[in-house]
Amino acid sequence: MAEATSEFKIVIVGGSGVGKSSVVKSFCGNVEEDLEGQKAAADQQVVTKRIEIQGKDISLKIIDTAGSVLENQVYTRKLYKGAKGIMVIYDVTHKRSFEDVPKWLQDIDEFATDHGVYFLEVSGNTGVQVKEAFDLMTEEILLTENHGQATAQPNRCYLL
């Protein structure tokens, strides 16, 4: 692939053990952390994945963070800084992780409204359609970048 025309930071959030890393591995393959990920704190991994959307080479910088540290709102706000997309991961087989989704969405919605971030809700239980979720998010980010306004409906929900 030629040099990426754009780089988008995507943050993966959700409670502990819901499958955040599984979603990232499903999308990126069983890749090792890139150098940036190795320098990051032990509570997060940064993986870069190149994709082609609408004829453009896009570099996705995916931040996979340990659920235990995400309870700290100050930390999450710092984590969201510079993000173009946020995915909420939950496990539909664990009621508590699903019940926590409104808390995540409220925090993300406040941030997204202020910063023009596109977000999706995603369940990482099976890994089905994970690529499609990342592709859709990237397409929405490209539309926002090109037209200055998100076209997606707020709180669009994809159960994968």
Secondary structure, 3 states (H helix, E strand, C coil): CCCCCEEEEEEEECCCCCCHHHHHHHHHCCCCCCHHHHHCCCCEEEEEEEEEECCEEEEEEEEEECHHHHHCHHHHHHHHCCEEEEEEEECCCCHHHHHCHHHHHHHHHHHHHHHCCEEEEEECCCCCCHHHHHHHHHHHHHHHHHHCCCCCCCCCECCC
